[in-house]
């Protein structure tokens, strides 16, 4: 019997840097639904020094790698992913509507393009900051926790 269970994953991503460039972090909320189950996880990671745009890209890279790690390569090939971000630049560059003018973003774009190939479909959707509050909160919590380590 073939398991035809449909898996759809919605990922809210955010990246931020204080003083741009400056200390940077990412926040991710992964929501998965299948025919009979659903689940949710959140992640954060301190990046060190980066720009806001670099952090936004690294959030997407982290998210795609994390999902593949969690569900495995075979399931990934059958999975539809929606990346949701409030970064107009990120979403429009990933959708091919804006050119990439910052050379530092090109390697991140290429990595995302390659990671996309592991999934059935990856869509990039721009959302409002209001809709992305939780991922933003995770970023700021991570940055705040790093701040306490240094002061």
C-alpha positions in Angstrom: 0.0 0.0 0.0 1.3 3.4 -1.0 1.2 6.2 1.6 -0.4 9.1 -0.3 -0.6 11.3 2.8 -0.4 15.0 1.8 1.9 17.2 3.8 1.8 20.9 3.7 4.2 23.1 5.7 3.8 26.8 6.4 6.9 28.5 7.7 7.0 32.0 9.1 10.5 33.4 8.9 12.1 36.6 10.2 15.6 37.9 10.5 16.9 41.0 12.2 20.1 42.9 13.0 20.6 45.6 15.5 22.5 48.6 14.2 22.4 47.0 10.7 24.9 45.5 10.2 25.2 44.3 13.8 24.3 41.4 16.0 21.8 39.4 14.1 19.4 36.5 14.7 16.6 34.5 13.0 13.2 33.3 14.2 11.2 30.6 12.6 7.7 29.1 13.2 7.0 25.9 11.3 3.4 24.7 11.1 2.8 21.3 9.5 -0.6 19.8 8.5 -1.2 16.4 7.0 -4.5 14.5 6.3 -4.8 13.5 10.0 -2.3 15.5 12.1 -0.9 18.9 12.7 2.0 20.2 14.6 4.0 23.3 15.3 7.6 24.1 16.3 9.7 27.3 16.7 13.4 27.9 16.4 15.8 30.7 16.8 19.5 31.1 16.1 22.1 33.8 16.8 24.0 34.6 13.6 26.7 37.0 14.9 27.3 40.0 12.7 25.1 40.4 9.6 22.7 42.8 7.9 19.0 42.6 8.2 18.7 41.3 4.6 21.4 38.6 5.2 19.5 37.5 8.3 16.2 37.3 6.4 17.9 35.0 3.8 19.5 32.9 6.4 16.2 32.4 8.1 14.8 30.8 5.0 17.9 28.6 4.5 17.7 27.5 8.2 14.0 26.7 7.8 14.3 24.6 4.6 17.2 22.7 6.1 15.3 22.1 9.4 12.2 20.8 7.6 14.2 18.4 5.5 16.0 17.2 8.6 12.7 16.7 10.5 10.7 14.9 7.8 13.5 13.2 5.7 14.4 13.4 2.1 11.8 11.0 0.8 8.8 12.9 2.5 10.4 16.3 1.5 10.0 15.4 -2.2 6.2 15.1 -1.7 5.8 18.1 0.5 4.5 21.6 -0.3 6.2 24.4 1.5 5.0 28.0 2.0 7.6 30.4 3.2 5.9 33.5 4.6 7.9 36.7 5.4 7.2 40.3 5.9 10.4 41.2 4.0 9.3 42.7 0.7 12.9 42.6 -0.7 13.4 38.9 0.2 10.1 37.7 -1.2 10.3 39.7 -4.4 13.9 38.6 -5.0 13.1 34.9 -4.4 10.1 35.2 -6.7 12.3 36.8 -9.4 10.6 40.2 -9.3 13.5 42.2 -8.0 17.1 41.9 -9.0 19.7 41.1 -6.3 21.9 44.2 -6.0 23.7 43.3 -2.8 26.5 40.9 -3.8 26.5 39.4 -0.3 23.0 38.0 -0.9 23.8 36.1 -4.1 25.2 33.0 -2.3 22.2 32.9 0.0 19.8 33.1 -3.1 21.7 30.2 -4.8 21.6 28.1 -1.6 17.8 28.6 -1.3 17.3 27.8 -5.0 19.2 24.5 -4.5 17.3 23.7 -1.3 14.0 24.2 -3.1 14.8 21.3 -5.4 14.4 18.9 -2.4 10.7 19.7 -2.1 7.6 19.1 -4.3 6.9 22.9 -4.3 8.1 25.9 -2.4 6.2 29.2 -2.6 7.4 32.5 -1.2 4.6 34.7 0.1 4.8 38.3 1.5 2.7 38.9 4.6 2.3 41.9 6.9 4.4 42.5 9.9 1.3 42.0 12.0 0.9 38.4 10.6 4.6 37.8 11.3 4.6 39.0 14.9 5.6 35.6 16.4 8.7 35.1 14.3 9.7 38.7 15.0 9.3 38.0 18.7 11.5 35.0 18.5 14.2 37.0 16.7 14.1 39.7 19.4 14.1 37.2 22.2 17.2 35.6 20.7 19.0 38.9 20.3 18.0 39.9 23.9 19.4 36.6 25.3 22.7 37.2 23.4 22.9 40.7 24.8 22.8 39.4 28.4 25.8 37.2 27.6 28.0 40.2 26.9 26.9 42.8 29.5 
